[in-house]
Amino acid sequence: MMDALPMLTLAGFPEPTIRLAIFLAVFGAMAVWEFLDPWRETKQGRAVRWPANLGIFALDIAVVRLLFPASAVGAALWAQGNGVGLLPWAGLSAGFSPALFAALAGVVGFILLDLLVYAQHVVFHKVPVLWRLHRMHHADTELDVTSGFRFHPVEIVLSLGLKIAAIVLLGVPPLAVLMFEIVLNGMALYNHSNVRLPERAERVLRWFVVTPEMHIIHHSTAQRETDSNYGFNLALWDRLFGTYSHRPAAGYDGMVVGLDQFRDRSEQRLDKLVTQPFREG
């Protein structure tokens, strides 16, 4: 059983503790940055949106713990212990030393997992039944750090199941999976945050990673802009596959965030978030 495997540890700390500590540090840093120097003026404020966003996040954690007690890192440990995966097979076939294989497999695995997240995001927009799940994320009428973990539990289960299948199929090393999870979660918090970098720094950074200015375009009510900038971490994929959008047509000041059919204040309640995929707008 995967949940009976020894837990990955670094410097004596178990993997869940490491992930939680880094998550809280990033969340706290972005929340303070937003409070001290917000980019966009907020209309509803934290008191309206944060209880539901934090509530759906707590529900997601409970569901994941129940259905996937071993997590993505646990799946990687199982695959490694059983010699499963395309990357170990390719490494053995090429005669790589264990150290070289670990480094190469880690880098390749990280990149492929990020590509998977991009592709999955596109599919969740294009397939109607999946969009009904994902649109809850887009129904947030303002973006801030809590938008980065506002996803429906069913979407989280499907996403994690797909990720675990890919990790086992590829045989991604556990350490690379841990690093990927940490970076992906941190970047989701960062690029949904209500912060803005200096223009010159942002212009350079968005060639490499997804910035708040790049990702907020994806949350525009304009369909053409919603169908762009799908990346969460590496900025490469949108440019490579032709889904990159540089600026919103109406400009950042004129762009409207959210979905037209879910703009009522009541739609920000936790019960509404949970039932939204099963209701018409």
Summary of the structure (lengths in Angstrom):
residues: 281
radius of gyration: 19.2
end to end distance: 42.4
largest distance: 60.3
contacts: 885
relative contact order: 0.15
helix: 67%
strand: 3%
